[in-house]
């Protein structure tokens, strides 16, 4: 099962990397925010996510939330029991905003 998940993740990542104007602008925006010190790089965020909810990272989004007045990393994590979780971290501080089952 673990190998199938890895293969699926590789396909998901490959699909995300196909050329598109939106993907390029999102990647450029994230790169700029990291370089400017506005948000933490993924290398610092991923251990924080794993400490909160161990599992396999399935999806990751970076967006600005007016509700929290912050850039937010929103991640979907698949735990060892096969349950999907949504984890939100403040992208600037790494502070946990929310962890909840992803019932979508």
Buried (B, 14 or more C-beta within 10 A) or exposed (E): EEEEEEEEBEEEEEEEEEEEEEEEEBEEBBEEBBEEEEBBEBEEBBEBBEEBBEBBBBBBEBEEBEEEEBBBBBBBBBEEEEEBBBBBBBBBEBEBBEBEEBEE
